[in-house]
Amino acid sequence: MLIELDLNINDAEALLRHRIEHQLNSGEFRENARQREALGTVAAAINDAMSPEQEHAN
């Protein structure tokens, strides 16, 4: 599944900070793992999109 986000730099950086600072605790190990993986994927995509190499490619 491909999801495109149109984020300005401030919003992207805020999401990355939230990913780092937020501690998952749903009370269920598997749900926490799924959320951690999903947030990690989003954070990696944002980091990739914000990389200098990606800016030159656009």
C-alpha positions in Angstrom: 0.0 0.0 0.0 1.3 3.4 -0.9 0.3 6.4 1.1 1.4 9.9 0.2 1.6 12.7 2.7 2.0 16.4 1.9 3.8 17.7 5.1 5.6 20.9 5.6 9.0 20.6 7.2 7.8 21.7 10.6 5.0 19.1 10.7 7.4 16.3 9.5 9.9 17.2 12.2 7.2 17.3 14.8 6.1 13.8 13.8 9.7 12.5 14.0 10.1 14.1 17.5 6.8 12.4 18.6 8.0 9.1 17.3 11.2 9.3 19.4 9.5 10.7 22.6 6.3 8.7 22.6 6.3 5.4 24.6 3.7 2.8 23.4 1.8 1.1 26.1 -1.5 -0.5 24.9 -1.1 -3.2 27.5 -0.7 -5.8 24.7 2.8 -6.8 23.6 1.8 -7.7 20.0 -0.2 -4.4 19.6 2.8 -2.4 20.9 5.0 -4.2 18.4 2.7 -3.5 15.5 2.5 0.1 16.4 6.2 0.4 16.9 6.8 -1.1 13.4 4.2 1.1 11.8 5.6 4.3 13.4 9.1 3.2 12.5 8.1 2.8 8.8 6.5 6.2 8.8 9.5 7.8 10.4 11.9 6.1 7.9 9.8 7.4 5.0 9.8 10.9 6.4 13.6 10.8 7.0 14.1 9.5 3.5 11.9 12.2 2.0 13.8 14.9 4.0 17.3 13.6 3.0 19.3 16.0 0.8 19.7 13.3 -1.8 15.9 13.0 -2.1 15.5 16.8 -2.5 17.9 16.8 -5.5 15.9 13.9 -7.1 12.7 15.9 -7.1 
